[in-house]
């Protein structure tokens, strides 16, 4: 990642200006407070190590500064989104296998309004994850959000997914670096603009993936060892939930793992001008530029997800939740898909 003299912190979103080109903050694009927490958090520690390597390759390493904060290399942190993985050597090229804009797969079944919405929302989507701008609800709610996001990231990391991993509805790739660091990742999304941001995120982390523009409802091309979906199931209408889980089962070899993170209903989970109730099936979503879109949005209960997973041929379905904002679900593909 190139040096930036001014930036918004990649973790907390706070604006920061460096004192000069030797400042590590500008190479990590983390504010001093977040950089100081690198011993507690895998994403921050990863960015610190990459920044040290990048600064050294640019000839700006200062031997007076420690390589990592005390305890950073030894402790297993409580942090969230990207696991600690070795950085790519500065001299080596970063390669990400990318399929550029291509015709969408046959069998598309997505609402065109939803595809248009996520194409248009791509540049502000990460504001939702980072609680910036319209998505900030004040220090207390935002702290609760970040805590839940940490919990979700730790949960996903501890599942130990590996082998060939498929990520449906990848979006901007918030979870993709964690998955790409665990196995061979295939990222699919029906919208091109967010998928390009996912590609940039993977490149920034020195990770490989196969990126394809593809409808989440399209039939599988192969059987994978793991299938992950982040905030996709809430866009599957209730009458179609079992059909989608049957499709998910066809993606997986027997014994493969399905995992998902999705939304619980909470008034502070979306933008300040979004106030969907818990039992709606569609919501109006406004962008920062004033455009509005109507998209499916369902807040599933853990027990109905577990029941639908069992019907679709999954074993040991388990759906839990974080303190406020997210559902965390996993299941094992049975020997044969449901009839």
WOHUUR-V8474 format. One record per helix or strand of 3 or more residues. SS is the DSSP state (@ for helix, = for strand). FROM is the first residue (numbers start at 0). LEN is the number of residues. Records with the same first field share a line. If there is no record, write none. Layout:
SS=FROM-LEN, FROM-LEN
//
This chain:
==5-3, 14-3, 163-5, 183-6, 209-4, 223-7, 251-12, 281-5, 291-5, 313-8, 325-8
@=23-5, 31-4, 41-16, 111-19, 132-3, 138-20, 175-5, 191-13, 232-3, 237-14, 301-10
//
